Amino acid sequence: MEATERLSLCNAELLIKSAFLAVGVPDLAAQSVANALVAAEAEGQVGHGFSRVEDYAAQVQSGKIAAAADVIISQKGTSSLLADAGFGFAYPALDAVIEKGSEVALDHGCATMGITRSHHCGALSVQVEKLANQGLMAIMVANAPAAMAPFGAKHPVFGTNPIAFAAPRPSKDPLVVDLSLSRVARGKVMNARKAGKDIPEGWALGKDGTPTTSAEAALEGTMLPIGEAKGTALALMVEILASVMTGASKSTEASSFFSADGPPPGVGQFLIAMKPMDTEHFAARIDALLSLIETMEGARLPGSRRADAIAKARAEGIDVPVRYADAVRKLAESHACL
């Protein structure tokens, strides 16, 4: 079993922020990225947490991520916003557009938010939950570098193109659903490669179109979709919203989220925030529906394991592989806070 180190959420954020400050990321951007990565780690999405720090830092140092990019938000209509991330981190752009978009949705009933010239946006659950905590329903989609072929084909056209949904609950944490349209997130394959481990059969195909358990071969091939043809149909829908709608790079045009080489990926994200039409009745109706599921023998409400993981992380901290913690600490050594 891999050696781990336990960190409180606060110390984890401080450590990651210091690493980014040390490589020249401005304070607000460094804090935004640290918040998002630790939030993902806390909910169990380890492929979007500490494992990303070295890759992000290398891309900052090579110029692939414009760490000091200004986020520019333009209003495209009464309730439509477009944020230009400037080839910087996705997280500051998400913070800015969600802050403004939530105000628009609360005032007008709905807001659409696009982000263009962006980068890897990590766990979408973290973002939609922010809107649900303000009493809004939220949907978010994002495209990513091509890693999944249209059903029946061998050459990747879509990214793993995740989708997330969140809805407020009257007296409990929001309902949050977050899923990749590949059978597993590609970050899990990348984690396996970094750890020198094989992956389970059924996750991916090699570049020759045959099933593989090699993480290296999987990264050179294609990820398998959920639900076969239905999964790639959903991936197409996400691609249109996240890249065609926003003017961002299509998945086939986007460079790797992991490598420091090449141009910025320039991908897109798209969010919809919706205010319930009748807040009181909505609260009662959603609580009745979700309570019914929670009381059914053998049923599990989507997001319940995520909620349990977050509660445990807040109380006990997170267990980070020592190799990742040490790598982040090494990056941060030059910063005066450590």
C-alpha positions as CSV (number, residue, x, y, z in Angstrom):
1,M,0.0,0.0,0.0
2,E,1.3,3.5,-0.9
3,A,2.6,5.6,2.0
4,T,0.4,8.6,2.8
5,E,0.6,11.7,4.9
6,R,-2.4,13.2,6.7
7,L,-3.0,17.0,6.2
8,S,-5.7,19.2,7.5
9,L,-7.6,21.0,4.7
10,C,-6.2,24.3,5.8
11,N,-2.6,23.1,5.8
12,A,-3.2,21.3,2.4
13,E,-4.4,24.6,0.9
14,L,-1.5,26.5,2.4
15,L,1.0,24.0,1.0
16,I,-0.4,24.0,-2.5
17,K,-0.8,27.8,-2.5
18,S,2.9,28.2,-1.5
19,A,4.0,25.9,-4.3
20,F,2.2,28.1,-6.8
21,L,3.4,31.3,-5.3
22,A,7.0,29.9,-5.5
23,V,6.7,29.4,-9.3
24,G,5.3,32.9,-9.9
25,V,1.5,32.5,-9.7
26,P,-0.1,35.7,-8.3
27,D,-1.7,35.4,-4.9
28,L,-5.4,35.4,-5.9
29,A,-4.9,32.8,-8.6
30,A,-2.7,30.6,-6.4
31,Q,-5.4,30.7,-3.7
32,S,-8.2,29.9,-6.2
33,V,-6.3,26.9,-7.6
34,A,-5.4,25.6,-4.1
35,N,-9.0,25.9,-3.0
36,A,-10.2,23.9,-6.0
37,L,-7.6,21.2,-5.8
38,V,-8.0,20.6,-2.1
39,A,-11.8,20.6,-2.4
40,A,-11.5,17.9,-5.1
41,E,-9.1,15.9,-2.9
42,A,-11.5,16.2,0.1
43,E,-14.4,14.7,-1.9
44,G,-12.3,11.8,-3.1
45,Q,-11.5,13.0,-6.6
46,V,-7.8,12.5,-6.1
47,G,-7.1,12.7,-9.8
48,H,-8.0,16.4,-9.5
49,G,-6.1,17.2,-6.4
50,F,-2.4,17.0,-5.3
51,S,-1.6,14.9,-8.3
52,R,-2.1,17.9,-10.5
53,V,0.3,20.3,-8.8
54,E,3.5,19.3,-10.5
55,D,1.9,19.3,-14.0
56,Y,0.3,22.7,-13.4
57,A,3.6,24.2,-12.1
58,A,5.5,22.9,-15.1
59,Q,3.0,24.5,-17.4
60,V,3.2,27.8,-15.6
61,Q,7.0,27.7,-15.9
62,S,6.9,26.8,-19.6
63,G,4.3,29.5,-20.3
64,K,1.6,27.1,-21.3
65,I,-0.5,28.4,-18.5
66,A,-0.6,32.3,-18.4
67,A,-0.7,32.4,-14.6
68,A,-1.2,36.2,-14.4
69,A,-3.9,36.3,-17.0
70,D,-6.8,38.8,-16.3
71,V,-10.2,37.3,-16.5
72,I,-12.5,39.4,-18.7
73,I,-16.2,39.0,-18.4
74,S,-18.6,40.3,-21.1
75,Q,-22.4,40.3,-21.0
76,K,-23.9,38.8,-24.1
77,G,-27.5,39.5,-23.2
78,T,-29.7,40.0,-20.2
79,S,-28.7,36.7,-18.6
80,S,-25.7,35.5,-20.6
81,L,-22.1,35.9,-19.6
82,L,-18.8,34.9,-21.3
83,A,-15.6,34.8,-19.4
84,D,-12.3,34.9,-21.2
85,A,-9.7,33.1,-19.1
86,G,-6.9,34.4,-21.2
87,F,-5.2,30.9,-21.4
88,G,-4.8,31.1,-17.6
89,F,-6.1,28.7,-14.9
90,A,-9.7,27.8,-15.2
91,Y,-10.4,28.4,-11.5
92,P,-10.1,32.2,-11.2
93,A,-12.4,32.5,-14.3
94,L,-14.9,30.1,-12.7
95,D,-14.8,32.1,-9.4
96,A,-15.4,35.3,-11.2
97,V,-18.2,34.2,-13.6
98,I,-20.0,32.2,-10.9
99,E,-20.0,35.2,-8.6
100,K,-21.5,37.4,-11.3
101,G,-23.7,34.7,-12.8
102,S,-25.3,33.9,-9.5
103,E,-26.4,37.5,-9.1
104,V,-27.9,37.5,-12.6
105,A,-29.8,34.2,-11.9
106,L,-31.2,35.4,-8.7
107,D,-32.4,38.6,-10.3
108,H,-33.6,37.2,-13.6
109,G,-34.4,33.6,-12.9
110,C,-31.6,32.1,-15.0
111,A,-28.1,32.7,-16.2
112,T,-25.8,31.1,-18.7
113,M,-22.1,31.3,-18.2
114,G,-19.5,30.4,-20.7
115,I,-15.7,30.3,-20.3
116,T,-13.3,30.3,-23.2
117,R,-9.5,30.0,-23.6
118,S,-9.5,28.0,-20.4
119,H,-7.7,25.1,-18.9
120,H,-8.4,21.9,-16.9
121,C,-11.3,22.7,-14.5
122,G,-11.0,19.8,-12.1
123,A,-14.0,18.5,-10.2
124,L,-17.1,20.1,-11.7
125,S,-19.0,19.2,-8.5
126,V,-17.0,21.9,-6.6
127,Q,-18.3,24.6,-8.9
128,V,-22.0,23.6,-9.2
129,E,-22.2,23.2,-5.4
130,K,-21.3,26.9,-5.1
131,L,-24.5,27.8,-7.0
132,A,-26.6,25.3,-5.1
133,N,-25.5,26.9,-1.8
134,Q,-27.1,30.1,-3.1
135,G,-30.4,28.4,-3.7
136,L,-29.9,27.8,-7.4
137,M,-30.0,24.7,-9.5
138,A,-26.9,24.3,-11.6
139,I,-25.6,22.4,-14.6
140,M,-22.0,22.5,-15.8
141,V,-20.2,20.8,-18.7
142,A,-16.6,21.0,-19.9
143,N,-14.6,19.7,-22.8
144,A,-11.1,18.3,-22.6
145,P,-8.4,17.1,-25.0
146,A,-9.6,14.4,-27.3
147,A,-9.5,11.0,-25.6
148,M,-12.7,9.2,-26.6
149,A,-13.8,8.1,-30.0
150,P,-17.3,8.3,-31.4
151,F,-19.0,4.9,-30.7
152,G,-17.7,2.3,-33.2
153,A,-14.7,4.4,-34.2
154,K,-11.0,4.2,-33.2
155,H,-9.8,7.8,-33.3
156,P,-10.6,10.2,-30.4
157,V,-12.8,13.2,-31.1
158,F,-14.2,14.0,-27.7
159,G,-12.6,14.5,-24.3
160,T,-14.0,12.7,-21.3
161,N,-16.3,15.7,-21.3
162,P,-17.8,15.7,-17.8
163,I,-21.2,16.9,-16.7
164,A,-22.4,17.9,-13.3
165,F,-25.7,19.0,-11.7
166,A,-26.5,20.4,-8.3
167,A,-29.8,21.3,-6.6
168,P,-30.4,23.0,-3.2
169,R,-32.1,21.2,-0.4
170,P,-34.0,23.0,2.4
171,S,-32.3,21.6,5.4
172,K,-29.4,19.4,4.1
173,D,-26.4,19.8,1.9
174,P,-27.2,20.2,-1.8
175,L,-27.7,17.2,-4.1
176,V,-24.6,17.1,-6.3
177,V,-24.1,14.7,-9.2
178,D,-20.8,14.7,-11.1
179,L,-19.8,12.2,-13.8
180,S,-17.3,11.8,-16.6
181,L,-18.8,10.5,-19.9
182,S,-16.0,8.0,-20.1
183,R,-16.3,5.0,-17.8
184,V,-13.7,6.5,-15.5
185,A,-12.1,9.9,-15.5
186,R,-8.9,10.1,-17.5
187,G,-7.1,11.4,-14.4
188,K,-7.4,8.0,-12.8
189,V,-5.5,6.5,-15.7
190,M,-2.9,9.2,-15.4
191,N,-2.6,8.5,-11.7
192,A,-2.1,4.8,-12.4
193,R,0.7,5.6,-14.9
194,K,2.4,7.8,-12.3
195,A,2.1,5.0,-9.7
196,G,3.4,2.4,-12.2
197,K,0.1,0.4,-11.9
198,D,-2.1,-1.3,-14.4
199,I,-5.7,-0.3,-14.9
200,P,-8.8,-2.6,-14.8
201,E,-10.0,-4.0,-18.1
202,G,-12.9,-2.1,-19.5
203,W,-11.6,1.4,-18.9
204,A,-9.8,2.0,-22.2
205,L,-8.6,0.7,-25.5
206,G,-5.1,0.9,-26.9
207,K,-4.4,2.8,-30.1
208,D,-5.1,-0.3,-32.1
209,G,-8.6,-0.5,-30.7
210,T,-8.1,-3.5,-28.5
211,P,-8.8,-3.6,-24.7
212,T,-5.8,-2.8,-22.5
213,T,-4.8,-2.9,-18.9
214,S,-1.7,-0.8,-19.5
215,A,-2.1,2.8,-18.3
216,E,0.5,3.9,-20.8
217,A,-1.3,2.2,-23.7
218,A,-4.6,3.6,-22.5
219,L,-3.2,7.2,-22.6
220,E,-2.1,6.6,-26.2
221,G,-5.5,5.1,-27.1
222,T,-9.0,5.9,-26.3
223,M,-11.2,5.9,-23.2
224,L,-14.4,3.8,-23.3
225,P,-17.7,5.7,-22.9
226,I,-20.4,5.1,-20.4
227,G,-23.5,3.6,-21.9
228,E,-21.8,2.8,-25.3
229,A,-23.4,5.0,-28.0
230,K,-25.4,7.0,-25.5
231,G,-22.2,8.1,-23.8
232,T,-20.7,9.5,-27.0
233,A,-24.0,11.2,-27.9
234,L,-23.8,13.0,-24.5
235,A,-20.2,13.8,-25.2
236,L,-21.2,15.4,-28.5
237,M,-23.8,17.5,-26.7
238,V,-21.1,18.6,-24.1
239,E,-18.7,19.4,-26.9
240,I,-21.2,21.7,-28.6
241,L,-22.0,23.6,-25.4
242,A,-18.5,23.8,-24.0
243,S,-16.5,24.6,-27.2
244,V,-18.7,25.5,-30.1
245,M,-21.0,27.8,-28.0
246,T,-18.1,29.5,-26.2
247,G,-15.6,29.8,-29.0
248,A,-13.1,27.6,-27.2
249,S,-10.8,25.0,-28.7
250,K,-12.6,21.8,-29.7
251,S,-11.3,18.6,-28.0
252,T,-9.5,17.7,-31.2
253,E,-7.7,21.0,-31.1
254,A,-6.8,21.1,-27.4
255,S,-3.3,20.2,-26.2
256,S,-2.6,18.0,-23.2
257,F,-3.6,19.1,-19.7
258,F,-0.6,17.1,-18.4
259,S,2.4,18.1,-20.6
260,A,4.3,21.4,-20.4
261,D,4.9,21.3,-24.1
262,G,2.8,22.8,-26.8
263,P,0.3,25.7,-26.9
264,P,-2.3,26.3,-24.2
265,P,-5.3,23.9,-24.5
266,G,-7.8,26.7,-24.7
267,V,-10.8,24.5,-23.8
268,G,-14.2,25.7,-22.6
269,Q,-16.7,25.3,-19.8
270,F,-20.4,26.1,-19.8
271,L,-22.8,26.6,-16.8
272,I,-26.5,27.2,-16.4
273,A,-27.8,28.5,-13.1
274,M,-31.6,28.4,-12.5
275,K,-33.7,29.9,-9.7
276,P,-36.6,27.7,-8.6
277,M,-39.9,29.2,-9.8
278,D,-41.5,28.7,-6.4
279,T,-38.9,28.4,-3.7
280,E,-41.2,27.1,-1.0
281,H,-42.9,24.4,-3.1
282,F,-39.6,23.5,-4.8
283,A,-38.0,22.8,-1.4
284,A,-40.8,20.6,-0.2
285,R,-41.0,18.7,-3.5
286,I,-37.3,18.0,-3.9
287,D,-37.0,17.0,-0.2
288,A,-39.9,14.5,-0.7
289,L,-38.3,13.0,-3.8
290,L,-34.9,12.6,-2.4
291,S,-36.1,11.4,1.0
292,L,-38.1,8.7,-0.8
293,I,-34.9,7.4,-2.4
294,E,-32.9,7.7,0.8
295,T,-35.4,5.4,2.6
296,M,-35.5,2.7,-0.1
297,E,-33.6,-0.4,0.9
298,G,-30.5,-0.9,-1.2
299,A,-30.7,2.6,-2.8
300,R,-28.0,5.2,-2.6
301,L,-28.6,8.9,-3.4
302,P,-26.1,10.1,-5.9
303,G,-23.4,12.1,-4.2
304,S,-23.8,10.5,-0.8
305,R,-20.3,9.0,-0.7
306,R,-19.0,12.4,-1.8
307,A,-20.8,14.1,1.1
308,D,-19.4,11.5,3.6
309,A,-15.9,11.9,2.3
310,I,-16.1,15.7,2.7
311,A,-17.4,15.4,6.2
312,K,-14.6,13.0,7.1
313,A,-12.0,15.3,5.5
314,R,-13.2,18.3,7.4
315,A,-13.1,16.3,10.7
316,E,-9.9,14.3,10.2
317,G,-8.0,15.8,7.2
318,I,-7.0,14.1,4.0
319,D,-4.5,11.3,3.4
320,V,-2.2,12.4,0.6
321,P,0.4,10.1,-1.0
322,V,3.8,11.0,0.4
323,R,5.3,11.3,-3.1
324,Y,2.8,14.0,-4.0
325,A,3.1,15.9,-0.7
326,D,6.9,15.8,-1.0
327,A,6.8,17.0,-4.6
328,V,4.6,19.9,-3.7
329,R,6.7,20.7,-0.6
330,K,9.8,20.7,-2.8
331,L,8.2,23.3,-5.2
332,A,7.2,25.4,-2.2
333,E,10.6,25.4,-0.5
334,S,11.6,28.7,-2.0
335,H,8.6,30.5,-0.6
336,A,9.1,32.4,2.6
337,C,6.0,31.0,4.4
338,L,7.5,27.5,4.6
